[in-house]
Amino acid sequence: MKKIRIRDLSGSELEVAFKEAGIEPYRSRQVFRWLYRAAVRSFDEMTDLPASMRVLLNSKFCISSPEILDLRKSLSDGTTKYLFKLDDGNTVEAVLLPERERSTICLSSQVGCKFACSFCASAPFGFVRNLTQGEILDEVIAIKNANPGISINNIVFMGIGEPFDNYDNVMRAIRVFNDKDAFNIGARKITISTCGVVPGMEKLAKEGLQVELSVSLHSANDEVRSKLLPVNKRYPLKDLMSACKKYINTTNRIITFEYVLIKGVNSSRSDALELIKLLKGIKCKVNAIAYNKIQGSPYEEPTDSETKIFMSTLSDGGVNAMHRKPKGEDIDAGCGQLRISRLK
């Protein structure tokens, strides 16, 4: 009989599985804490469980653990990118971003991606499959075990894949991240980034979760945005902005718009003026960041003076905007870049 991947089960599903296996239901919470709070690699590490129970658990369940196939650590800011090999041989990336008082992990939600954003390193290799709940959680556990003593405070779904295209498994993983017996990460410390999948935004608004929503915008012009993000052809700016306003009204939370500055594409003063017009009356903030060069890509980052003009124009127009400094530039930390080097 094929063993059940135990981290693919929610807390309530684990309790049901224990009942069916003849294990006292209260033990499920005990095992749950071992799986996530202690991040154990085997049932034998669960030392306060009876030996007979550990044997039974080993016979029915397995604890997955992805192999760290490669890692690169930035000498300038400590950013560490991990390439994980999954059980089926596929690979995904995650990034650890350490700061003075907190650590953030950037997670992948899929193997590959369907949405073919033109500036993303993952685009040329297409979509393979969704990650399961357990595989998403394993990314954090593997990084936690590789960095003993680290405190993980923030989770961002900004790695490979579109989180709303794997909606159910992402939500299941978020509930484990938020669980006090697991990672105990506050919902407001968890961010979902979407390229603009409107149905996913509408579903999230009804969840009652205080997670942060980030929308990849990158242009206030439909023609330009459609070239950068083909999803714009399905959900053009008019529909996207309508969904954003509904989300804000329903949740009473702001939205963060991500904006990658690309020379000659979306970084001029006129581009900033279009953005001001688009965002007028919307409770939001803008995170602008220079394009991270990908080998073979025609895109380039703007000059410092171009960036300053763009940002000052937004500020003068009343837009709450911040220019984020790229991290891990010396290790090609942009989404998909480590995976693409292996696939090539």
HELIX and SHEET records of a PDB file:
HELIX    1   1 ILE A    6  ASP A    8  5                                   3    
HELIX    2   2 GLY A   11  GLU A   20  1                                  10    
HELIX    3   3 TYR A   26  TYR A   36  1                                  11    
HELIX    4   4 PHE A   43  GLU A   45  5                                   3    
HELIX    5   5 ALA A   51  LYS A   60  1                                  10    
HELIX    6   6 ALA A  123  PHE A  125  5                                   3    
HELIX    7   7 GLN A  133  ALA A  146  1                                  14    
HELIX    8   8 PRO A  163  ASN A  166  5                                   4    
HELIX    9   9 TYR A  167  ASN A  178  1                                  12    
HELIX   10  10 ALA A  187  LYS A  189  5                                   3    
HELIX   11  11 VAL A  198  ALA A  205  1                                   8    
HELIX   12  12 ASP A  222  LEU A  228  1                                   7    
HELIX   13  13 PRO A  230  LYS A  233  5                                   4    
HELIX   14  14 LEU A  237  THR A  251  1                                  15    
HELIX   15  15 ARG A  269  LEU A  279  1                                  11    
HELIX   16  16 ASP A  304  ASP A  316  1                                  13    
HELIX   17  17 GLU A  329  ILE A  331  5                                   3    
HELIX   18  18 GLN A  337  LEU A  343  1                                   7    
SHEET    1   A 2 ILE A   4  ARG A   5  0                                        
SHEET    2   A 2 PHE A  61  CYS A  62  1                                        
SHEET    1   B10 GLU A  67  LYS A  73  0                                        
SHEET    2   B10 THR A  80  LYS A  85 -1                                        
SHEET    3   B10 THR A  91  PRO A  98 -1                                        
SHEET    4   B10 SER A 103  CYS A 106 -1                                        
SHEET    5   B10 ASN A 154  PHE A 157  1                                        
SHEET    6   B10 ILE A 190  THR A 194  1                                        
SHEET    7   B10 GLU A 212  SER A 216  1                                        
SHEET    8   B10 ILE A 255  LEU A 261  1                                        
SHEET    9   B10 CYS A 284  ALA A 290  1                                        
SHEET   10   B10 ALA A 321  ARG A 324  1                                        
SHEET    1   C 2 GLN A 110  GLY A 112  0                                        
SHEET    2   C 2 PHE A 127  ASN A 130 -1                                        
END                                                                             
